[in-house]
Amino acid sequence: MQRDAYETLVRAERAGLERRLCGLTEEQWQATSLCDGWTVEEVVAHLTAAARTGTAAWLLSIVRSGFDAAKHNDRMIERYRGADATGTLARFRDAVPSRVTPTRDYAAFLGEVVVHGQDIAQPLGIPLDPDPQSVLEIARFFSTRDFAVNSKKMVRGVSLEASDADFANGAGPAVRGPILALVMVMAGRRAFLPQLSGDGVGVLAGRLSV
């Protein structure tokens, strides 16, 4: 897809997430997400940072963080979170239409929004259904390239087959299931393993345990 098409999908996914965030309680904002122990509010601030940080600013932050990705992310979260959850949501809402990306890996940044959206929605038990085209594009990208996550390495040596989309990749023991679950497991989210079946699931479970 061309950049404009990716940007349309990214904006739609951000807008869908923003609508769900509007109804959260303070307790839900401070709940732990699926992402490395971050709270829901921290994940939202991270998404705002991604939408507001261009290439030069991203490189500068990486350098100032000593090329420590975790330190970089923590600094950016603190910069883009609000004084409270309402402020954090307002900043994210303002970033929904943004066209800024740190690099030209547009599928990866579409993946950021979808994966982190599920990081929020799954533990809270709230519905958040991304556009099927978005999920398909992310699945194709994640299965063929390591970028922010080691998704290609995660599924090396297994065959993936979506049960609800025209997506298949790889060779080896089979892993079948909803394409969103495949994407989330490629992103390292063990919570989605129960949605998958096949002889290759044990292989992925072992890798996620390391």
N, C-alpha and C positions, 0 to 999 in steps of 0.2 A: 504494500500500500504506500501511497505518497504521504508526505508530512501532513497535509491538510486533513486527510482521512483519519490519521492517527489522532490529530488534535481534536477532531470532532468527537471521537470515542472517549478520549481522556476527559474532555469537558463534561460529557454525559455521565461518565462514571463518578466524577467528583460531585456533580449535582445530585446524583442519586444517593451518594453517601451523605452529603450535607442534609438532605431531607430526613434521613434516618437519625442523624445526630441531633436534630432539633428537639426530639422528644426524650432525650436521655436525662436521667436523674443525676444528681451530683455523685451518688454512689456508683452509678454506671460509668461516669467519666473517670473515676479513680480506680475502676476495676482493672485487673491485669489482662492485657491482650495476649494473643498468641505470639507476639513478636518480642523475643529476647527479654522478657520481663518488663517491657514498657507498659505503662498504663494506656488506657484508651486516649486520654488527653495528649499524652506524649506522641502516640502514633499520629494523631491529627496534626500536631505541631510539625512533625516530621514531613508529612505530606504537604503542608504549607511551605515549608522550607524548600522542598523539591520543586514546587511551582514558582518559587520566587528567586531561585538561585541560578544565574547564568554561568557560562563556562568560566569566565575570569574569576568571579566570586567563589565558585566551587573550587577551583585550583588553589586560590589564595587560602581558603579555609583548610584544605587538605595539607598544604605546606605548613600553615601555622599550627596544625594539630600534630605535626611530626609524622605525617603519613599514617596516622593511627585512625582507621575508619570509625572505630567506636567513639573516640574522643571528638572527632569531627561531627558525628551525628549528635552527640550530646550537646555540643556547643550550638549547633544549629537549632536543636529543639528548644533550648533555653532562649534563643533569640526570637523564635517565632511563636512561642506559646504566649497566651495572654495572661493578665493578672489573675484571671480565674477562668473556669470552663467557658463561660459566656464570651469572654474576650478571645479565647482560643478558637471558638467556633466562628466568631465574627471575622477573624483573620483568615480562616480557611474559606469562608464564604466569599470573601473578597478575592481569593486566589482561584476560585473555580474557573473563570474564563482565561486565566493566564496561558500564554503560549511559550513561556520560558522553559528551557530544559538545559541541564548542564552539558549534555552531549547530544549527538544526533541519533542516539540509540532509542528511537521513539517507542519501539515495542517494549523495551525495558521499562520505560517510564509509564507506559500504559499498565504494565505488569505491577509496578509499584502501587498504583491506585487500587487495582483490583485485589491484589494480594493483601495489602494493608486494610482494605475495606473488610475482607473476610476475617483478618486478624481481630477486628473490632466486633463484627457481627456474630461470629461463631460462638465465642465464649459468653456473649450477652444473650444469645438465643433470639436475635432479631433478624427478620428477613432482609436479605440484600442480594438481589439477583442481577449480576452483571449482564451486559449485552452479550449474546452468544458469539457475535463477531469479535468482540473484544477478547473473550476467553480463547477463541480459536487462534487468533493472532499471537497471543501470549504463549499458548501451548507450542505453536510452531517455533517461536523464538527460544523459549526455555529448553526445548528438547534438542536444539542444535547449537546452543552457545551458552557459555558461562559468562555472566556479567556481574550484577550485584550479588547474585546467588550462584552456587555451583550446581546449577540445574542439569546441565548436560552430563556432568560427572555422576550426578545422583542416579540417572537412569541408564547409564552405560551398561550394556550387556543384558538388558531386558527389552521386551517389546511392549509398547504402549498401544492401547486401543480404547478409544472413547465409546461409551455405550449410547451417547446422545448427540454425537457430532461426527462429521467426516474427518476424523483425525486418527492417524496411526503412525507410529515411528519406532525404529529400532528392530533388533532381532535378539531372540533369547527367550527365557521364561516370560510368560504372558502376565501383563498387568492390565486389568480391564476395569472400567468404571466411568462415572460422570466426568466430563472433561474438566470441570472446575476442580474436582477432587484431584485429578491428575496434575493440574497446574499447581495446586497448593502443596502437594507432596513434592513436586519438583522444586518448589521454593523452600522445602525443608520443614513443612508443617505436619508433624506426626498425627495431629488430631484428625486428619482427613483419611488416614490409612484404612479405618474400618469401612469406608465407602468403596474400597477397591477389592478386587478378587483376582485369583490366578496364582500360579506357582511363583511368579516374580515378586509378589507382595512381601514375602519373607526376606528377599534380597534387599528391598528398599527399607524394610523395618530395621534390618541390621545396620544399614548405612546411617539411618537416622538415629541410631542408638550410640554412634561413635562420638 
